[in-house]
Amino acid sequence: MFTGALLDVLRRVDPTAPSWLTLDDLRRLIGSQLRERFKNEAVLPQVHAPQQRKGRLDLVPLFQNPARQFGEAAL
């Protein structure tokens, strides 16, 4: 359930999502997809980010959004 949604999100993502995705963005996008596909059976992802001295790791942009990359290239 989770792995399929993760791969799908990383491959296609969403043209309205940021150009670079954080772990929190992935949690939100994967959660939406799982709720849509599995309704009440969905096991929703969670991000646990302990407080860090230099900021929240779950808000660091880590993954490029292919939907934005192609959308920006087409402009």
SENUMI-646842 format. One record per residue: residue number from 1; y, x, z of N, C-alpha, C in turn. Coordinates in steps of 0.001 Angstrom, whole numbers. Layout:
// residues N
REC num     n.Y     n.X     n.Z    ca.Y    ca.X    ca.Z     c.Y     c.X     c.Z
REC NUM       Y       X       Z       Y       X       Z       Y       X       Z
...
END
This chain:
// residues 75
REC num     n.Y     n.X     n.Z    ca.Y    ca.X    ca.Z     c.Y     c.X     c.Z
REC   1   -1177     829       0       0       0       0    1257     886       0
REC   2    1387    1761     991    2578    2598    1104    2657    3627     -18
REC   3    1558    4321    -274    1579    5389   -1271    1923    4859   -2652
REC   4    1355    3716   -3026    1670    3119   -4324    3136    2762   -4434
REC   5    3692    2190   -3381    5110    1821   -3385    5992    3065   -3401
REC   6    5623    4092   -2653    6394    5338   -2632    6449    5953   -4027
REC   7    5297    6067   -4669    5265    6646   -6014    6075    5813   -6996
REC   8    5965    4517   -6903    6714    3635   -7790    8219    3802   -7578
REC   9    8641    3852   -6323   10058    4017   -6011   10565    5373   -6505
REC  10    9792    6438   -6311   10224    7762   -6741   10261    7889   -8266
REC  11    9434    7149   -8951    9418    7210  -10420   10527    6391  -11049
REC  12   10776    5196  -10509   11722    4280  -11163   12984    4041  -10359
REC  13   12872    3981   -9094   13941    3696   -8138   14772    2503   -8578
REC  14   16067    2603   -8484   16960    1470   -8697   18283    2008   -9217
REC  15   18770    1499  -10331   20032    2008  -10868   21235    1761   -9955
REC  16   21111     858   -8993   22221     615   -8064   22136    1499   -6820
REC  17   21017    2204   -6648   20852    3110   -5501   21633    4400   -5773
REC  18   21921    5182   -4727   22656    6440   -4918   21915    7412   -5847
REC  19   22637    8384   -6387   22037    9394   -7275   21011   10253   -6546
REC  20   21243   10515   -5274   20303   11258   -4436   19921   10374   -3261
REC  21   18628   10282   -2997   18118    9363   -1984   17764   10084    -688
REC  22   18049    9423     409   17683    9925    1731   16354    9290    2144
REC  23   15798    9758    3239   14588    9122    3770   14878    7676    4159
REC  24   16077    7418    4642   16444    6044    4997   16534    5167    3748
REC  25   17072    5702    2643   17094    4955    1375   15674    4623     929
REC  26   14775    5615    1014   13380    5382     615   12740    4304    1481
REC  27   12995    4346    2782   12437    3328    3677   12882    1937    3244
REC  28   14164    1800    2937   14704     505    2520   14111      52    1181
REC  29   14065     937     196   13543     582   -1132   12049     272   -1095
REC  30   11294    1083    -366    9850     843    -241    9601    -450     510
REC  31   10345    -689    1579   10195   -1928    2347   10444   -3153    1487
REC  32   11485   -3101     655   11782   -4238    -239   10634   -4493   -1202
REC  33   10128   -3412   -1778    9024   -3556   -2727    7760   -4101   -2053
REC  34    7455   -3609    -869    6265   -4078    -155    6396   -5548     231
REC  35    7581   -5960     702    7774   -7377    1048    7619   -8265    -183
REC  36    8125   -7789   -1318    8023   -8566   -2552    6576   -8683   -3020
REC  37    5823   -7599   -2950    4456   -7585   -3467    3436   -8182   -2502
REC  38    3605   -7917   -1207    2566   -8285    -242    2978   -9369     740
REC  39    4211   -9846     644    4728  -10911    1525    4482  -10587    2994
REC  40    3792  -11478    3708    3554  -11311    5149    2488  -10272    5474
REC  41    1759   -9804    4468     727   -8788    4683    1299   -7370    4665
REC  42    2547   -7234    4276    3166   -5909    4111    3245   -5160    5436
REC  43    2875   -3889    5389    3079   -2981    6517    4299   -2151    6152
REC  44    5401   -2398    6847    6673   -1801    6471    6827    -386    7018
REC  45    7413     505    6209    7598    1892    6651    8679    1992    7719
REC  46    8577    3041    8504    9563    3318    9553    9977    4777    9448
REC  47   11200    5049    9800   11684    6426    9875   12113    6662   11314
REC  48   11526    7662   11924   11896    8034   13292   12631    9364   13215
REC  49   13905    9334   13509   14733   10534   13411   15302   10866   14782
REC  50   14709   11834   15458   15261   12220   16753   16660   12795   16577
REC  51   17477   12663   17588   18841   13179   17516   18799   14695   17360
REC  52   19525   15166   16377   19590   16599   16091   21010   17099   16335
REC  53   21144   18344   16693   22474   18912   16947   23338   18932   15694
REC  54   22726   19110   14536   23500   19241   13301   23478   17987   12443
REC  55   23093   16856   13003   23126   15611   12258   21766   14960   12119
REC  56   21768   13825   11450   20536   13041   11285   19835   13447    9995
REC  57   18611   13920   10126   17843   14356    8963   17482   13208    8031
REC  58   17400   11996    8565   17047   10855    7726   18173   10455    6780
REC  59   19353   11053    6940   20496   10728    6086   20851   11854    5113
REC  60   19992   12873    5025   20221   13988    4105   19655   13618    2731
REC  61   20454   13707    1666   19953   13394     321   18893   14415    -104
REC  62   17676   13943    -376   16563   14831    -698   15926   14577   -2063
REC  63   15935   13343   -2528   15194   12969   -3722   16143   12455   -4791
REC  64   16029   13001   -5990   16882   12541   -7077   16413   11175   -7568
REC  65   17359   10312   -7875   17084    8963   -8356   17016    9002   -9884
REC  66   15817    8915  -10466   15696    8998  -11924   16426    7873  -12648
REC  67   16549    6721  -12053   17240    5604  -12703   18718    5935  -12884
REC  68   19324    6595  -11918   20735    6983  -12017   20897    8163  -12960
REC  69   19945    9081  -12955   20013   10258  -13814   20073    9833  -15276
REC  70   19167    8926  -15677   19142    8476  -17066   20324    7579  -17363
REC  71   20724    6764  -16381   21868    5889  -16580   23150    6677  -16785
REC  72   23322    7775  -16019   24514    8595  -16153   24497    9389  -17453
REC  73   23306    9817  -17896   23198   10586  -19130   23549    9722  -20334
REC  74   23287    8418  -20218   23531    7511  -21341   25011    7187  -21516
REC  75   25845    7444  -20468   27269    7116  -20548   28008    8045  -21470
END
